[in-house]
Amino acid sequence: MGHPSRQQRRGLRPLGALLRGNRVVGTWGAATDLFRIAQPLEDLVAPNADPVLDLNLHGAASDLKEFLLRPQTGSRSVAKELFRRVSALRSRSLSHAVPDPLDVESVPIFAILPSDRGHMSRPYFHHVLRGLRT
Protein backbone atom coordinates (compact mmCIF):
# COMPACT_ATOMS: atom_id res chain seq x y z
CA MET A 1 0.00 0.00 0.00
CA GLY A 2 2.50 2.97 -0.27
CA HIS A 3 2.28 6.47 1.02
CA PRO A 4 -0.81 8.53 0.23
CA SER A 5 -0.50 11.00 -2.63
CA ARG A 6 -0.26 14.73 -1.93
CA GLN A 7 -3.94 15.12 -2.92
CA GLN A 8 -5.05 12.30 -0.62
CA ARG A 9 -3.04 13.74 2.30
CA ARG A 10 -4.68 17.08 1.87
CA GLY A 11 -8.18 15.59 1.95
CA LEU A 12 -8.59 15.62 5.74
CA ARG A 13 -7.51 18.74 7.61
CA PRO A 14 -8.42 19.22 11.26
CA LEU A 15 -8.98 22.87 12.09
CA GLY A 16 -9.14 24.41 15.54
CA ALA A 17 -12.07 26.71 16.26
CA LEU A 18 -9.72 29.64 16.88
CA LEU A 19 -8.27 29.28 13.40
CA ARG A 20 -11.74 29.46 11.89
CA GLY A 21 -12.29 32.74 13.69
CA ASN A 22 -14.61 35.28 12.12
CA ARG A 23 -14.53 33.84 8.60
CA VAL A 24 -17.98 33.41 7.11
CA VAL A 25 -18.35 29.69 6.60
CA GLY A 26 -20.14 28.84 3.37
CA THR A 27 -18.40 31.42 1.20
CA TRP A 28 -15.80 30.38 -1.36
CA GLY A 29 -13.19 32.84 0.00
CA ALA A 30 -13.60 31.54 3.55
CA ALA A 31 -13.36 27.93 2.41
CA THR A 32 -10.16 28.68 0.50
CA ASP A 33 -8.65 30.55 3.47
CA LEU A 34 -9.54 27.76 5.88
CA PHE A 35 -8.08 25.12 3.58
CA ARG A 36 -4.81 27.08 3.39
CA ILE A 37 -4.37 27.50 7.14
CA ALA A 38 -5.50 24.00 8.10
CA GLN A 39 -2.89 21.26 8.25
CA PRO A 40 -3.17 17.77 6.73
CA LEU A 41 -3.88 15.21 9.43
CA GLU A 42 -0.71 13.29 8.60
CA ASP A 43 1.40 16.41 9.21
CA LEU A 44 0.14 16.66 12.79
CA VAL A 45 1.85 13.40 13.71
CA ALA A 46 5.01 13.90 11.63
CA PRO A 47 7.99 14.69 13.87
CA ASN A 48 8.83 18.41 13.86
CA ALA A 49 11.72 19.48 16.07
CA ASP A 50 11.34 23.17 15.18
CA PRO A 51 10.62 25.40 18.17
CA VAL A 52 7.41 27.42 18.40
CA LEU A 53 8.53 31.02 18.87
CA ASP A 54 5.30 32.54 20.15
CA LEU A 55 5.29 36.24 20.92
CA ASN A 56 4.45 35.42 24.57
CA LEU A 57 7.45 33.11 24.96
CA HIS A 58 9.55 35.64 26.91
CA GLY A 59 7.07 35.72 29.80
CA ALA A 60 6.06 32.05 29.76
CA ALA A 61 6.71 29.67 32.67
CA SER A 62 9.79 27.46 32.29
CA ASP A 63 7.80 24.24 31.69
CA LEU A 64 5.81 25.90 28.91
CA LYS A 65 8.98 27.33 27.34
CA GLU A 66 10.55 23.87 27.37
CA PHE A 67 7.45 22.40 25.71
CA LEU A 68 7.45 25.02 22.95
CA LEU A 69 11.20 24.99 22.32
CA ARG A 70 12.05 21.26 22.49
CA PRO A 71 10.91 18.33 20.33
CA GLN A 72 7.83 16.48 21.63
CA THR A 73 6.33 13.03 21.09
CA GLY A 74 2.83 11.56 21.15
CA SER A 75 -0.07 13.77 22.19
CA ARG A 76 2.33 16.55 23.18
CA SER A 77 3.67 16.63 19.63
CA VAL A 78 0.15 16.86 18.16
CA ALA A 79 -0.81 19.63 20.61
CA LYS A 80 2.38 21.51 19.77
CA GLU A 81 1.65 21.30 16.03
CA LEU A 82 -1.92 22.55 16.52
CA PHE A 83 -0.58 25.33 18.72
CA ARG A 84 2.05 26.23 16.08
CA ARG A 85 -0.75 27.11 13.60
CA VAL A 86 -2.67 29.22 16.10
CA SER A 87 0.54 30.93 17.24
CA ALA A 88 1.42 31.80 13.64
CA LEU A 89 -2.03 33.33 13.16
CA ARG A 90 -1.64 35.26 16.43
CA SER A 91 1.71 36.68 15.30
CA ARG A 92 -0.07 38.39 12.41
CA SER A 93 -2.65 40.19 14.58
CA LEU A 94 -2.00 43.73 15.69
CA SER A 95 -3.28 43.65 19.26
CA HIS A 96 -0.80 43.74 22.12
CA ALA A 97 0.09 40.61 24.06
CA VAL A 98 -1.53 40.39 27.48
CA PRO A 99 1.02 39.73 30.24
CA ASP A 100 -1.52 38.39 32.75
CA PRO A 101 -1.24 34.59 33.07
CA LEU A 102 -4.31 32.38 32.94
CA ASP A 103 -4.71 29.72 35.64
CA VAL A 104 -5.92 26.43 34.16
CA GLU A 105 -8.35 24.27 36.15
CA SER A 106 -7.79 20.56 36.97
CA VAL A 107 -4.34 19.00 36.76
CA PRO A 108 -2.91 20.25 33.47
CA ILE A 109 0.68 19.81 32.40
CA PHE A 110 1.04 23.60 32.36
CA ALA A 111 -0.52 25.21 35.43
CA ILE A 112 -0.12 28.81 34.25
CA LEU A 113 -0.54 29.98 30.67
CA PRO A 114 -0.46 33.45 29.07
CA SER A 115 -3.98 34.85 28.71
CA ASP A 116 -3.31 36.59 25.38
CA ARG A 117 -6.11 36.25 22.84
CA GLY A 118 -5.01 38.54 20.00
CA HIS A 119 -8.04 38.98 17.72
CA MET A 120 -9.39 35.54 18.66
CA SER A 121 -12.46 34.82 20.73
CA ARG A 122 -10.59 33.32 23.70
CA PRO A 123 -7.04 32.89 25.07
CA TYR A 124 -5.28 30.68 22.54
CA PHE A 125 -2.70 29.04 24.85
CA HIS A 126 -5.49 27.68 27.07
CA HIS A 127 -7.75 26.78 24.15
CA VAL A 128 -5.14 24.61 22.42
CA LEU A 129 -3.16 23.20 25.36
CA ARG A 130 -5.89 22.63 27.97
CA GLY A 131 -6.33 18.99 26.97
CA LEU A 132 -2.79 18.01 27.92
CA ARG A 133 -2.94 16.47 31.37
CA THR A 134 -0.44 14.76 33.65
LOVO-880482 format. One line per field, with one value per residue: residue in one letter; x, y, z of N, C-alpha, C in turn. Coordinates in Angstrom, 3 decimals, always signed. Atoms other than C-alpha are relative to their C-alpha. Layout:
<pts>
residu	a_...;
nx	X_...;
ny	Y_...;
nz	Z_...;
cax	X_...;
cay	Y_...;
caz	Z_...;
cx	X_...;
cy	Y_...;
cz	Z_...;
</pts>
This chain:
<pts>
residu	m_g_h_p_s_r_q_q_r_r_g_l_r_p_l_g_a_l_l_r_g_n_r_v_v_g_t_w_g_a_a_t_d_l_f_r_i_a_q_p_l_e_d_l_v_a_p_n_a_d_p_v_l_d_l_n_l_h_g_a_a_s_d_l_k_e_f_l_l_r_p_q_t_g_s_r_s_v_a_k_e_l_f_r_r_v_s_a_l_r_s_r_s_l_s_h_a_v_p_d_p_l_d_v_e_s_v_p_i_f_a_i_l_p_s_d_r_g_h_m_s_r_p_y_f_h_h_v_l_r_g_l_r_t;
nx	+0.852_-0.904_+0.398_+1.080_-0.428_+0.141_+1.426_+0.673_-0.417_+0.621_+1.438_+0.518_-0.771_+0.622_-0.126_+0.440_+1.034_-0.616_-0.489_+1.154_+0.221_+1.166_+0.250_+1.379_+0.012_+0.970_-0.433_-1.152_-1.221_-0.240_-0.398_-1.371_-0.864_-0.045_-0.779_-1.415_-0.584_+0.117_-1.159_+0.394_-0.030_-1.277_-1.053_+0.088_-0.740_-1.373_-0.923_-0.450_-0.832_-0.100_+0.650_+1.098_-0.467_+1.176_-0.367_+0.095_-0.999_-0.898_+0.610_+0.609_-0.603_-1.095_+0.484_+0.625_-1.099_-0.643_+0.932_+0.034_-1.320_-0.632_+0.813_+0.987_+0.498_+1.367_+1.041_-0.661_-0.432_+1.204_+0.433_-0.966_+0.229_+1.228_-0.325_-0.864_+0.864_+0.697_-1.031_-0.353_+1.108_-0.085_-1.126_+0.408_+1.008_-0.625_+0.244_-1.129_+0.040_+0.457_-0.967_+0.627_+0.132_+1.310_-0.068_+0.770_+0.608_-0.345_-1.421_-0.602_-1.460_-0.442_+0.932_+0.214_-0.171_+0.323_+1.428_+0.100_+0.973_-0.125_+1.324_+0.793_+1.116_-0.402_-1.455_-0.380_-0.818_+0.929_+0.899_-0.678_-0.787_+0.725_+0.237_-1.172_+0.094_-1.029;
ny	-1.167_-1.150_-1.253_-0.692_-1.091_-1.348_-0.350_+0.784_-0.539_-1.296_+0.178_-0.140_-1.031_-0.485_-1.442_-0.494_-1.042_-1.327_-0.280_-0.346_-1.397_-0.749_+0.247_+0.391_+1.347_+0.129_-0.804_+0.590_-0.600_+0.558_+1.401_-0.002_-0.434_+1.053_+1.116_-0.393_-0.056_+1.312_+0.863_+1.392_+0.827_+0.712_-0.927_-0.204_+1.047_+0.071_-0.659_-1.350_-0.445_-1.460_-0.644_-0.930_-1.280_-0.833_-1.328_+0.008_+0.934_-0.640_-0.034_+1.297_+0.820_+0.820_+1.256_-0.323_-0.319_+1.255_+0.667_-0.687_-0.086_+1.318_+0.993_+0.708_+1.244_+0.382_-1.036_-1.307_-0.420_-0.422_-1.268_-1.024_-0.333_-0.799_-1.299_-0.707_-0.681_-1.102_-0.970_-0.704_-0.918_-1.045_-0.888_-0.948_-0.945_-1.240_-0.334_+0.233_+1.196_-0.246_+0.654_+0.704_+1.441_+0.607_+1.245_+1.069_+0.870_+1.423_+0.311_-0.071_+0.041_-1.376_-0.591_-1.418_-0.301_-1.383_-0.174_-0.761_+0.518_-0.640_-0.317_+1.226_-0.078_+0.416_+0.171_+1.118_+0.988_+0.857_+0.691_+1.088_+0.882_+0.417_+1.438_+0.750_+0.234_+0.877;
nz	+0.000_+0.030_-0.659_+0.707_+0.881_-0.551_+0.013_-1.032_-1.300_-0.233_-0.036_-1.360_-0.683_-1.234_-0.131_-1.297_+0.059_+0.012_+1.345_+0.823_-0.333_+0.467_+1.412_+0.266_+0.556_+1.076_+1.133_+0.675_-0.545_-1.339_+0.162_+0.506_-1.114_-1.009_+0.544_-0.023_-1.343_-0.648_+0.208_+0.241_-1.196_-0.080_-0.426_-1.448_-0.707_+0.523_-0.940_+0.338_-1.113_-0.003_-1.145_+0.236_-0.547_-0.239_-0.487_-1.465_-0.509_-0.980_-1.326_-0.306_-1.056_+0.527_+0.576_+1.278_+0.921_+0.384_+0.907_+1.289_+0.627_+0.189_+0.719_-0.815_+0.577_-0.357_-0.065_-0.147_+1.334_+0.718_-0.597_+0.388_+1.407_+0.051_-0.582_+0.948_+0.984_-0.673_-0.344_+1.235_+0.263_-1.026_+0.283_+1.041_-0.482_-0.437_-1.401_-0.890_-0.838_-1.360_-0.873_-1.117_+0.235_-0.166_-0.763_+0.622_-1.000_+0.007_-0.159_+1.324_+0.048_-0.202_-0.955_+0.295_+1.413_+0.354_+0.295_+1.248_+0.951_+1.310_+0.554_-0.083_-0.940_-1.346_-0.116_+0.853_-0.699_-0.747_+0.924_+0.704_-0.874_-1.205_-0.020_-0.465_-1.441_-0.547;
cax	+0.000_+2.503_+2.279_-0.810_-0.496_-0.265_-3.935_-5.047_-3.043_-4.683_-8.180_-8.593_-7.507_-8.417_-8.985_-9.135_-12.067_-9.722_-8.268_-11.738_-12.290_-14.614_-14.529_-17.983_-18.354_-20.142_-18.405_-15.795_-13.190_-13.603_-13.359_-10.160_-8.646_-9.544_-8.079_-4.808_-4.368_-5.497_-2.894_-3.172_-3.885_-0.709_+1.401_+0.135_+1.849_+5.008_+7.993_+8.829_+11.715_+11.336_+10.617_+7.414_+8.530_+5.296_+5.292_+4.454_+7.449_+9.545_+7.072_+6.064_+6.706_+9.790_+7.805_+5.807_+8.984_+10.550_+7.445_+7.447_+11.203_+12.047_+10.909_+7.830_+6.330_+2.834_-0.071_+2.329_+3.667_+0.148_-0.811_+2.382_+1.647_-1.925_-0.578_+2.049_-0.749_-2.667_+0.542_+1.420_-2.031_-1.639_+1.715_-0.072_-2.649_-2.002_-3.279_-0.796_+0.087_-1.529_+1.016_-1.515_-1.243_-4.314_-4.709_-5.920_-8.353_-7.793_-4.338_-2.906_+0.684_+1.040_-0.517_-0.116_-0.536_-0.459_-3.976_-3.311_-6.112_-5.012_-8.039_-9.390_-12.463_-10.585_-7.041_-5.280_-2.704_-5.493_-7.750_-5.142_-3.164_-5.886_-6.327_-2.788_-2.942_-0.436;
cay	+0.000_+2.967_+6.468_+8.532_+11.004_+14.730_+15.122_+12.297_+13.737_+17.083_+15.588_+15.622_+18.742_+19.223_+22.870_+24.410_+26.707_+29.637_+29.281_+29.461_+32.739_+35.279_+33.844_+33.413_+29.694_+28.837_+31.416_+30.383_+32.836_+31.535_+27.927_+28.685_+30.554_+27.759_+25.124_+27.078_+27.504_+23.996_+21.257_+17.773_+15.210_+13.293_+16.410_+16.659_+13.403_+13.902_+14.688_+18.405_+19.482_+23.172_+25.401_+27.418_+31.024_+32.535_+36.245_+35.423_+33.111_+35.635_+35.720_+32.048_+29.667_+27.464_+24.241_+25.900_+27.326_+23.873_+22.398_+25.022_+24.986_+21.258_+18.326_+16.479_+13.025_+11.556_+13.766_+16.552_+16.631_+16.864_+19.630_+21.511_+21.300_+22.547_+25.329_+26.234_+27.106_+29.219_+30.934_+31.799_+33.333_+35.262_+36.677_+38.394_+40.186_+43.731_+43.650_+43.736_+40.614_+40.390_+39.732_+38.390_+34.592_+32.378_+29.717_+26.432_+24.272_+20.565_+18.997_+20.248_+19.811_+23.604_+25.212_+28.810_+29.978_+33.446_+34.845_+36.591_+36.251_+38.541_+38.978_+35.543_+34.820_+33.325_+32.893_+30.682_+29.043_+27.685_+26.782_+24.612_+23.197_+22.633_+18.989_+18.015_+16.472_+14.759;
caz	+0.000_-0.265_+1.017_+0.225_-2.635_-1.933_-2.925_-0.625_+2.296_+1.872_+1.952_+5.743_+7.610_+11.263_+12.086_+15.539_+16.259_+16.879_+13.399_+11.885_+13.685_+12.124_+8.603_+7.109_+6.598_+3.366_+1.202_-1.356_-0.004_+3.547_+2.407_+0.499_+3.470_+5.879_+3.583_+3.386_+7.141_+8.097_+8.250_+6.727_+9.434_+8.597_+9.209_+12.789_+13.709_+11.630_+13.869_+13.864_+16.074_+15.184_+18.169_+18.396_+18.866_+20.145_+20.920_+24.571_+24.961_+26.906_+29.799_+29.757_+32.670_+32.288_+31.692_+28.905_+27.342_+27.371_+25.713_+22.946_+22.315_+22.491_+20.330_+21.632_+21.087_+21.146_+22.194_+23.177_+19.626_+18.158_+20.613_+19.769_+16.031_+16.522_+18.717_+16.085_+13.597_+16.104_+17.245_+13.640_+13.165_+16.434_+15.302_+12.411_+14.579_+15.686_+19.262_+22.124_+24.056_+27.482_+30.235_+32.749_+33.070_+32.942_+35.637_+34.157_+36.147_+36.972_+36.757_+33.469_+32.397_+32.359_+35.428_+34.251_+30.673_+29.066_+28.710_+25.382_+22.841_+20.005_+17.725_+18.661_+20.731_+23.700_+25.066_+22.544_+24.850_+27.072_+24.151_+22.417_+25.356_+27.975_+26.972_+27.924_+31.369_+33.646;
cx	+0.893_-0.531_-1.121_+0.552_-0.232_-1.480_-0.759_+0.337_-0.758_-1.528_-0.610_+0.889_-0.736_+0.266_-0.541_-0.996_+0.606_+0.555_-1.139_-0.405_-1.277_-0.306_-1.437_+0.017_-1.104_+0.352_+1.258_+1.301_+0.345_+0.465_+1.440_+0.972_+0.161_+0.819_+1.485_+0.602_-0.119_+1.180_-0.471_+0.185_+1.344_+1.128_-0.028_+0.821_+1.416_+0.921_+0.443_+0.755_+0.107_-0.695_-1.181_+0.404_-1.170_+0.413_-0.120_+1.081_+0.871_-0.568_-0.594_+0.747_+1.014_-0.484_-0.662_+1.062_+0.668_-0.865_+0.055_+1.341_+0.634_-0.919_-0.919_-0.385_-1.446_-0.978_+0.593_+0.442_-1.191_-0.481_+0.937_-0.210_-1.286_+0.268_+0.851_-0.835_-0.709_+0.994_+0.412_-1.086_+0.047_+1.112_-0.336_-1.076_+0.688_-0.228_+1.224_-0.188_-0.420_+0.935_-0.613_-0.133_-1.419_+0.182_-0.928_-0.541_+0.511_+1.495_+0.647_+1.519_+0.554_-1.019_-0.326_+0.351_-0.259_-1.476_-0.234_-1.011_+0.140_-1.370_-0.914_-1.037_+0.359_+1.512_+0.475_+0.904_-0.916_-0.856_+0.675_+0.630_-0.753_-0.226_+1.201_-0.039_+1.113_-0.584;
cy	+1.222_+1.212_+0.684_+1.127_+1.339_+0.399_-0.770_+0.536_+1.274_-0.098_+0.209_+0.959_+0.453_+1.489_+0.430_+1.133_+1.394_+0.346_+0.401_+1.447_+0.596_-0.230_-0.496_-1.349_-0.084_+0.868_-0.617_+0.555_-0.568_-1.438_-0.093_+0.392_-1.109_-1.192_+0.314_-0.054_-1.315_-0.868_-1.417_-0.833_-0.701_+0.903_+0.247_-1.024_-0.185_+0.729_+1.370_+0.535_+1.516_+0.594_+0.854_+1.298_+0.968_+1.348_+0.132_-0.863_+0.614_-0.014_-1.322_-0.710_-0.948_-1.314_+0.213_+0.360_-1.273_-0.761_+0.630_-0.027_-1.352_-0.946_-0.752_-1.293_-0.218_+1.159_+1.386_+0.537_+0.516_+1.341_+1.135_+0.419_+0.802_+1.410_+0.826_+0.799_+1.202_+1.106_+0.818_+1.009_+1.169_+0.996_+1.030_+0.974_+1.189_+0.351_-0.342_-1.295_+0.398_-0.724_-0.813_-1.483_-0.476_-1.300_-1.018_-0.915_-1.425_-0.196_+0.005_-0.137_+1.392_+0.714_+1.454_+0.249_+1.477_+0.116_+0.800_-0.643_+0.624_+0.434_-1.220_+0.114_-0.387_-0.169_-1.266_-1.024_-1.008_-0.835_-1.214_-1.007_-0.535_-1.500_-0.828_-0.101_-0.929_-1.356;
cz	+0.000_+0.763_-0.771_-0.866_+0.695_+0.064_+1.077_+1.382_+0.322_+0.085_+1.372_+0.770_+1.255_+0.152_+1.350_-0.160_-0.042_-1.369_-0.916_+0.218_-0.526_-1.471_-0.181_-0.694_-1.043_-1.190_-0.591_+0.567_+1.368_-0.106_-0.476_+1.097_+1.033_-0.479_+0.056_+1.399_+0.753_-0.421_-0.288_+1.269_+0.175_+0.492_+1.508_+0.775_-0.532_+0.971_-0.521_+1.206_+0.073_+1.215_-0.443_+0.698_+0.121_+0.571_+1.518_+0.653_+1.094_+1.418_+0.443_+1.127_-0.635_-0.616_-1.358_-1.037_-0.502_-0.998_-1.395_-0.734_-0.314_-0.788_+0.967_-0.708_+0.420_-0.002_+0.174_-1.359_-0.813_+0.538_-0.414_-1.457_-0.185_+0.522_-0.961_-1.003_+0.625_+0.348_-1.227_-0.369_+0.978_-0.331_-1.072_+0.461_+0.654_+1.467_+0.843_+0.779_+1.406_+0.957_+1.135_-0.306_+0.279_+0.767_-0.631_+1.094_-0.136_+0.197_-1.386_+0.095_+0.293_+0.887_-0.332_-1.463_-0.254_-0.392_-1.280_-0.944_-1.376_-0.487_+0.042_+1.109_+1.427_+0.055_-0.716_+0.664_+0.702_-0.950_-0.640_+0.970_+1.213_+0.098_+0.441_+1.502_+0.447_+0.310;
</pts>
